[in-house]
């Protein structure tokens, strides 16, 4: 497991970046010990617009071509939806993921949200290391980009798997965050 922390389009909010740098390795070790093996993770602390930019970069590299109808208006709508996100995990390849953290959201919600968000997003990274998870993500991105639409049945399966993974990530953050506090003490 290799975890690298960087920033992208981050003005101010260095306190969040420093917290993430300090907590990344302990959180990754906890997740790896309790959830499963982590792929190589690049954690990028950024703004909502930076999250969108990095997400599009990783997903277009993964599926092979950018969406044909990516207009400025569609990008602005997607960026607005990113304002509410704490974090996002996007696979770059079969054994590398990008963990995007929204410094603006973490900053507003207090210092306790950094370890919780790291554990939650690193749990999603570990989930992407499971058999078939990256391919399932690629298939969904190809559907979202209108490259290869999924059938309604495949969309229901994807939705069910997404809900199961999200529930597991919430359980992990609840169970592992107190353990992180005891390790730091």
Secondary structure by P-SEA (a helix, b strand, c coil): cbbbbbccccccaaaaaaaaaacaaaaaaaaaaccccccbbbbbbccaaaaaaaaaaaaaaaaccccccccaaaaaaaaaaaccccbbbbbccccbbbbbbcaaaaaaacccaaaaaaaaaaaaaaaaaccaaaaaaaaaaaaaaccccccaaaaaaaaaaaaaaaaaaaaaaaacaaaaaaaac
